Amino acid sequence: HGSSSIDVTLSYDIEDSFSGEWFDRANVALFDGERRIVIYPDEGNAYRASGTGPFVDCPVSGEDGFAGSSNGTKLSRFSSIVLRATNFTNKVVSLDFAYGTDMLSQGKGISIQQIILY
């Protein structure tokens, strides 16, 4: 639908940057069974981590994402503009949450409290 949006209420405790590099992160994407396309919140809590840390070998390697501490529960909104940019219009997709970490330092991870589709 042309005006669809997604609100995600979440909290996270993920390793912060180390020496200016982000190793760990979590993000949200749409997945159609073949392609995983990261979507960026355009309202509320935004991604902090970017670039590729040398120890990240997972779906979020090289992608932007949440990192550090959310300091409580936060809302991230993905508007219709963000969703349309994926070119998945009229396709069945899954909402995909990915979290990448290394073995050196981990936080508690990411916790999704609520997802609302409009």
C-alpha positions as CSV (number, residue, x, y, z in Angstrom):
1,H,0.0,0.0,0.0
2,G,1.3,3.4,-0.9
3,S,1.1,4.8,2.7
4,S,2.4,1.8,4.6
5,S,4.9,2.2,7.4
6,I,6.4,0.1,10.1
7,D,7.0,1.1,13.8
8,V,9.5,-1.0,15.7
9,T,9.8,-0.6,19.5
10,L,13.0,-2.1,20.7
11,S,15.9,-1.9,23.1
12,Y,19.5,-2.9,22.6
13,D,22.8,-3.3,24.3
14,I,25.4,-3.8,21.6
15,E,29.2,-3.2,21.7
16,D,30.0,0.4,21.1
17,S,32.7,1.6,18.6
18,F,36.3,0.6,19.5
19,S,39.1,2.8,18.3
20,G,36.7,4.5,15.8
21,E,35.5,1.2,14.3
22,W,32.2,-0.5,14.7
23,F,32.5,-4.2,15.0
24,D,29.0,-5.2,16.2
25,R,25.6,-4.0,15.1
26,A,21.9,-4.9,14.4
27,N,19.6,-3.8,11.7
28,V,16.3,-4.2,10.0
29,A,15.8,-5.4,6.4
30,L,13.1,-6.6,4.0
31,F,13.8,-10.0,2.6
32,D,12.0,-11.6,-0.4
33,G,13.7,-15.0,-0.3
34,E,16.6,-13.8,-2.5
35,R,17.5,-10.3,-1.6
36,R,18.0,-8.7,1.9
37,I,17.7,-4.9,1.7
38,V,18.4,-2.9,4.8
39,I,15.8,-0.3,5.6
40,Y,16.7,2.9,7.5
41,P,14.5,4.4,10.1
42,D,13.6,7.9,9.1
43,E,12.0,8.9,12.4
44,G,12.9,8.1,16.0
45,N,15.9,6.0,16.9
46,A,18.5,5.9,14.1
47,Y,21.4,3.6,13.2
48,R,24.8,4.6,14.7
49,A,27.2,1.9,13.4
50,S,28.6,2.1,9.9
51,G,31.5,0.6,7.9
52,T,33.0,-2.9,8.2
53,G,34.6,-4.1,11.3
54,P,37.3,-6.8,10.7
55,F,35.6,-9.4,12.9
56,V,32.0,-9.2,11.6
57,D,31.1,-12.1,9.3
58,C,27.3,-12.2,9.1
59,P,24.4,-10.6,7.3
60,V,25.1,-7.2,8.8
61,S,28.8,-7.0,7.7
62,G,29.4,-3.7,6.0
63,E,25.8,-2.5,6.7
64,D,24.7,0.3,9.0
65,G,22.9,-0.6,12.2
66,F,22.0,0.0,15.8
67,A,25.0,-0.1,18.2
68,G,25.9,1.0,21.7
69,S,23.1,1.2,24.2
70,S,19.6,2.4,23.5
71,N,19.3,3.4,27.1
72,G,15.8,2.0,27.4
73,T,13.1,1.2,24.9
74,K,13.0,3.3,21.7
75,L,10.8,3.7,18.7
76,S,12.2,3.5,15.2
77,R,9.8,4.3,12.3
78,F,10.2,3.2,8.7
79,S,8.0,5.3,6.6
80,S,6.3,4.5,3.3
81,I,9.1,6.5,1.5
82,V,11.7,4.1,3.0
83,L,9.7,1.0,2.2
84,R,9.0,2.1,-1.4
85,A,12.7,2.6,-2.0
86,T,13.3,-1.1,-1.7
87,N,11.4,-1.8,-4.9
88,F,9.5,-4.7,-3.2
89,T,6.1,-3.2,-4.2
90,N,3.4,-5.9,-4.5
91,K,5.8,-8.6,-3.4
92,V,5.6,-10.9,-0.4
93,V,8.5,-10.0,1.9
94,S,9.7,-10.9,5.5
95,L,10.8,-8.3,8.0
96,D,14.3,-9.5,8.9
97,F,16.2,-8.5,12.0
98,A,20.0,-9.3,12.1
99,Y,22.5,-9.0,14.8
100,G,26.2,-9.4,14.3
101,T,28.8,-9.7,17.0
102,D,32.3,-11.0,17.6
103,M,33.7,-13.1,20.4
104,L,35.7,-10.3,22.0
105,S,33.0,-8.2,23.5
106,Q,29.2,-8.6,23.5
107,G,26.4,-6.8,25.0
108,K,23.0,-8.3,25.8
109,G,21.9,-8.0,22.1
110,I,18.6,-6.6,20.7
111,S,15.1,-7.0,22.1
112,I,12.1,-6.3,19.9
113,Q,9.1,-5.3,22.1
114,Q,6.5,-4.4,19.4
115,I,6.1,-4.2,15.7
116,I,3.2,-2.2,14.2
117,L,2.4,-2.2,10.5
118,Y,0.3,0.6,9.2
